[in-house]
Amino acid sequence: MTFTIRVFNTPHDAGIYVASLAEFVIMNKRNPVLGLATGQTPVPFYESLVRLYECGLDLSHVTTINLDEYVGLSAEHPQSYFHFMKSNLFSKTNLSSSCTFVPNGASANLVEECLRYDEILKNYPIDLQILGIGINGHIGFNEPSDTLIAKTHVVELRHETIKSNARFFDSEDQVPKQAITMGIQSILQAKKIVLMAFGTEKSKIIEQVVIGNVSTTIPASILQFHPDVMVILDQDGATDLLKNTDYLDANHLKIK
């Protein structure tokens, strides 16, 4: 399949556009469900969604389901993904706390926690899934591997992921070595997927995901099997893709 690609001048501009996609779902679904991501990439989206809320967009009927969480961090830990979501979105809108789901990385029984999360995903089919991408092509925390796991599971984080995420901690040693992540099947079951990537460090992997072969060594490449994926880039993130004029011409992409 061919991805729908949009390239914006800045991450801020891209965030406004993605927020407008979310607004459409929120306004047109009785019980909309958003799949959410963490990290620096979706921050412009959350900022724009908060602005829409401040301008009158009601989020009280929205359910959100996050992709992942570090193992061993409580919800109150400043680097937990729950804390990230609370700081960037939950505390700034009228989302109901009973309908905002994040895996419990501090659970005493991680197997049961994964099963609990799969039951949530079963009960709340995702209308719009927001994704970032790791420099090694991971989505959620589904790392490159010989196989990709379908359901929610505990994953051992690759060194490149730990090194990349160390910028959010005082040192690399403080980055958790494991995470709970939504599985590939659950991601692909979302009705619509938006993959966001900004910066030159994401440019090469985006080119491989969009143009390359499907491979478990680049987990995000499996998105090629989904019928409705939008790839949202800034100019830097699109650098390598824009060099491929044959791809642009074949897909009638005219990007400044």
Secondary structure, 3 states (H helix, E strand, C coil): CCCEEEEECCHHHHHHHHHHHHHHHHHHCCCCEEEECCCCCCHHHHHHHHHHHHCCCCCCCCEEEECEEECCCCCCCCCCHHHHHHHHCHHHCCCCHHHEECCCCCCCCHHHHHHHHHHHHHHCCCCEEEECCCCCCCECCECCCCCCCCCCEEEECCHHHHHHHHHHCCCHHHCCCEEEECCHHHHHCCCEEEEEECCHHHHHHHHHHHHCCCECCEHHHHHHHCCCEEEEEECCCCHHHHCCHHHHHHCCCCCC
